[in-house]
Amino acid sequence: MGAIRLGILGYGNLGKGVELAVRQNDDIELVAVYSRRNPSSVKIATEGVPVKSAETLESGEEPLDVLVICGGSATDLPKQTPHYAALYNVVDSFDTHAHIPEHFAAVDEAAQAAGNTALISCGWDPGLFSLNRLMGNCILPQGADYTFWGKGISQGHSDAVRRIPGVADAKQYTIPVESALEEVRAGNNPELTTRQKHLRECFVVLEDGADAAEVERQIVTMPNYFDEYDTTVHFISQEELDRDHSAMPHGGFVLRSGESAAGSKMIIEYSLKLDSNPEFTACVLVAYARAVARFAAEGKSGAITVFDVPPAYLSALDGAELRAHML
């Protein structure tokens, strides 16, 4: 097939990361950036590529092989992905783990009806970490899974805080509890609650006149985001947020601790350390966009996840090159 024609919907941190990731993939071409803002107000880094209104996508006739949807999981993607899966082949990074089954069902229905391919929940978690959890379970069926995130800024959680009335801006850090991580690495297979594995720390800029106590209450009680964690909320100025929390680091660990049939202890550990969470997530999205384009060319329709994608579909190399250089 020729160059994969890719569109980006949304030009925040993730959309900008996708634009940069395309530059590192010679077989992928950026066709356009689509924005809910006035296109004339959006300046992108790639010369010669147009910025169009998101309404342009409604025709279903934009010349795209894949549309990468770069909205937030809290309120954007549950609506956007099913909608656009009825019009184009799509990839999203929906990361609210508790709601993945219902999101998959909604996207699958839309994509199946339209004959399109839609990959959901792609990134590093869910995404790459999901694959490592699956592999660990297959290899060590008698054992326990452990996932630790951070220390780093969560885009999804930060976005959820920013959507609370009275919040002007915010960043949220996820922090692993070091003692819990070391107990797992020691092979002790501890039973850990959500609260025992991670802390959450929020740095929040309030709008003028906002009720700090009410904002804090909404944060610490937010289902699926903060209610099961020990969460600390700091109220700071915009100047402090910009000065001290402008970077977007993240990372984490996936471990499978188990035993062989003979009782030998085995621990599998996979880790990431990222200077930029959105840029790395974007790199994953672009690799999987290649797989979606290949599935679509083969006539596959409906929703899929990273579990359904053969690793070779992520690579620009053909099978012979992969066998010669990577096997």
N, C-alpha and C positions, 0 to 999 in steps of 0.2 A: 504494500500500500504506500501511497505518497505521504507527504508530511501530514501529521495529525493536526487538524485545525481546532484550536482550543479557544474558548471564551471564558472570561472571568466575570462573575456576578458579585459585585461588592468590592470596594477598594479601600478596606481598612488594612490593618496589619497583615492579615492572612492573604488578602487579595494582592497586596504589594509583594508578599513573599512568593506567591504563585508566579507573578510576572517575572521576578528574578530567577526562579527555578527554571522557567521555560528557556532562559538564555543558555542553560547548561545542557540542553537536550536538543541536538541538531535535527531530530526527526519530528519535533513539535513546533508548530507555528502559532503565535498569538494573533488571533483575528481581531478581537475587540475586547474592551472592558465595558461592562454594563453597570450603571449606577442609578440608585434611586435619587441621588442628588442631581442638580442641574449639571449636565455634562460639561458645560463651559467652565465650571468651577473646579473640575477634577483634572489635575495635571499628573500624567503618568510618566514613567521613566523611559518608555520605548518609543522612539521616534517613528512616525508613520503609521502608528496603530491608533485607530479612532476610539474615543470614549463616546458611548451611546447611552441614551436613556434606557432604563430597564424595561420600559414599555415597548421598546423595539422588539424584545423577545417574544411578545405576545403573538406575533404573526406565525411563529413556529417555522419561519423560513430563513432565519439567519444561517449563514454558511458554516456551521459548526459540526465537528465530529463529537466533541465533548464540551459540556458547560460545567465549569467548576464553581460550585455555589459556596461563597465565602461569608455567609451570614452566621449569626450566633445561634447556639443550640437552645437557648432559653425560649425565644419567641419567634425567631426568623425561620430556622430550618424546618420545624414541624409543618409550617405552611408552604414554604418556598419549594422544598424538594419534591413533594407530591405534585405541586402545580407545574413545575418545570420538567419533571419526569414525563409528563403527558405531552411535552413539546420537543424535548431533546434528550440525548444521552447525557447523564449527569453524574457528578461525584460530589459528595458532601462529607463533612467532618463532624456529624452529629455525635456528641459525646456525653449525653445524659444516659449513663449505662442502664438505669432502671427503666427507661422508656424506649430502649432500642427495639424490643419486639413489636410494639405498637407502631413505631415509626417505620420499621421495615414493612409491616403489613400495609400501611397507607401508601408508601412509595411503590410497593410491589403492584398493588391494584392499579395505580395510575400508569406505571411503566408497561405492565402487561397489556393493558387496553390499547396503548399507543404503539406497542411493538418496539419500545426503547429499552436500553440497558441503563440501570441506575445502581451505582455503588454507594452504599451509605456507611457512615461511621468509620471513615478512613483517616488515618493519622498515625500517631504513635501510641495513644491509648484513649479510646479503642483504636486498633490497627495493629502495629508491629508488636506491642505487648500482648495483644490478643493471640497472635500467632504463637508467641513464645509460651503462653499459658497452655495452649492447645498441644504444642509439641511436648511440653513437660508432662502433661497428663498421659499422652500416648506412650512415652518412653518409660515413665515411672508411674504405672497405674496405682501403686500403693504408696500414697504420699499426700502432701498438702501443698496448696498454692499460697504464695504470698506476693503481693504487689505493693510497692512503696513508691510514692511520687514525691519529687522535689529534692532539695529545696528549690522552689521556683515559682514563677508567676503563672497562674492558670488563666488562660484567655477566657474560657467559658465561665469560670466563677467570677472573674473580674467583670465580665459583661453582665452577669446576673446582678451583681451589686450595683453597677451603674444604672440599671433600669429601675431601681427603687426610687420612688418619689422623694425628692429632697437631696439626692446625690448628684453632685456636679461631675465628679470624676472619682475613680477608685482603682486600686490594684490589690490583688489577693495572692498571698503566698501560701503554698502548701509545703509543709515541713514534716519529714519523717521523724518518728520517735526513734532516736538512735539506739536506745537500749533494746527495743523490740526488734530492730533490724539485726543487731548483733546476736540476739538469741536465736533467730532463724538461721543465720549463717553458721552457728555452732551446731546445727542439726538437732535442736531440742524440740522442733515441731510444736511450738506454743500455740494455744488457742487464743487468738487476739481479736478483740472487738474492734470495730471501726475507730472508736475513740482512742484505743490504745496504740494504734498504728500511726496516726497523723495528727498534727496540729494545723489550724488555719489561722492566718494573721492577715487582717485587712487594714489598708491605709485609705482613708476616705476623705474626700473634700466635699463639704456640704454646700448646698445652695444657700443664699442669703435667706434667713428666717426659718430654715429647716429645723425640725425637732431632732436633736442628736439622739435622745433616748429612744425615740420611735424608730429611727433609722437603724440603730443598733439592734433593737428588738426584731425588726424584720430580717436583718442579716442572720442573727444567730438562730432563728427559728425557721429559716427557709428550708423546706423539704428538698431532699436529694442533693443539696449543696452544703448546708452548714449545720443542720439540726442534730446530726449524729457525731459532731466533732467538738472538741474544746476550741472555741474561736475567740480571738482577741481582736477588738476593733480600735483603731487609732484614728482620731480625727486630726487632720493636718491641713496646711494651706496648699493651694495649687502650686505655689513656688517650691515648697518642700517636696511635693509629689514629683514634680518635673525634675528637680535636682537629684533626688535620692532614689527614685524608682522608675527611671525612664527606660532602663534595659529590660529585656524580656527573657531572662534565663529560665531553664527548667531541666528536667531529667527525671531519672528514677530507676527502679530495680524490679525485675520479675524473678522470683525464685521458685523452684520446685524442689522440695525436700522429701526424699523417700528412701526406700530400701529395695535391694534386689531380692529375688526369691530366697537367696541364701542368707539374707539379713545384713548384707553390706550396705553401709550408709552412702547415699548419693545426693549431691546437691547440684542443681543446675542454676546458674545465675546469669542474667542478661541485664545490661545496664546502658543508660544513655546519659550523657552530660552535654547540655546544649547551651550555647551562648544566646541563641534566639529560638524560642519556642515556635513563634509563627513561621519563621523561615524554614525550620526543619519540617514542621507539619506540612508546609507548602511543597517541599521537596517530595514528601511521601504522596501527596495528592497528585502531583504531576506524573510520578511513576505509575500510579494506579489509573490515571486518566489514559495512559497508553494501553493498559489492559482493557479498559472499558471500550476504547475505540476498536480493539481487536475483537472483543466479544460481539460488539454491534455489527462489525463487518461479517461475522459468521452467522448473524441472524438471531442471536440470543436476546430474549426480552425478559423484563422483570427486574426485581431488586436482587442484588447480590451483596456479599460482604467480603472482607479479605480472606475468609475461610474458603471461598469459592474460586479464588484466582490462582492458577498455576504460577509458580515463581518465574518461569521463563517468560510469561506474558508481561512482566514488569520491565524487561530489558530490551534495549534497542538492538542487542546482539542476537544473531540467529543461533539455532541449536548447536551447530557445529562449533561456533566460536565459544559458546558457553562450555561445551564439553572439553574443548582444548585448553581453556584458560581458567576456568572456575571450578570444575568438578574435581 
